[in-house]
Structure formats: C-alpha cells, structure tokens
Amino acid sequence: MSKESAEKQVRLRLVHIDFWSATRNSFIVSLTLSLILAVVNILGWLIFTVLGVVDTLNGIVSSIVGIDFMGLTNLMSFPSVLVFTLIQVIASVVCGTAIGGFAALGFNFIARITGGIRVAFTND
C-alpha cells in the first residue's frame, strides 16, 4: 500500500525589504569579510617576509634601476602594511554597508513598480 504524501505549495510575493534590516545585515557581512581579508593581508605579509620575497624584488628593482633602491622594503614594512589593511577594512565596511542599504532601496522602488517577486515554497 503506497501512501502518497500530499505536497502543499505556498505562493508568496516579496514586495518590501526593510532598509534598516538590510543595512544591519550587510554591515555584519561586510565586517566579517573585511576581518577575514585583514587576517589574509597580515598572514600574506608574514609569509612574504619569511620567504624573502620583498628582499628579492628589491634586489631585482635595484639591479634594473642601477641604484640601491630601498623603497619597496620601506613600503612593505609592517606599520605601512598595517595602516593599509586598516584603511582597507574601514573602506570595505562602509562601502559594503552602503551597497546593502542602496540595494534594499532599489529593490523596494522596483518592487513598487513591478509588484515584487513571486516565490513558491513546497512541502516535501
């Protein structure tokens, strides 16, 4: 005796995304991704320093230019990499939060014109 399960389908229409909820969620997502990117930047600097990549590139540039070029070593020092990473994190968080908020406003504007998005859910 086979008993078929009754599939129930619900159709909903998404017509509004709350601006502040979208902004908060995009802030959390962009902050998380920015912190991951900061850790990758610091670990990349550490790996490049331990492997001597910066010194090798500095030697190559010095041999091409013909003078003792220490600009790359100064540019890749830990304080300058840390400042660059901090600026990058702040810019990513601000831009990511703004993009999330503007995307919610854009969706709300378009949904008001078109009637929103129809979404169907089924019970399996």
Secondary structure, DSSP 8 states (H G I E B T S, - for coil): --------EEEEEE----HHHHHHHHHHHHHHHHHHHHHHHHHHHHHHHHHTHHHHHHHHHHHHHSS---HHHHHTSHHHHHHHHHHHHHHHHHHHHHHHHHHHHHHHHHHHHH--EEEEEE--
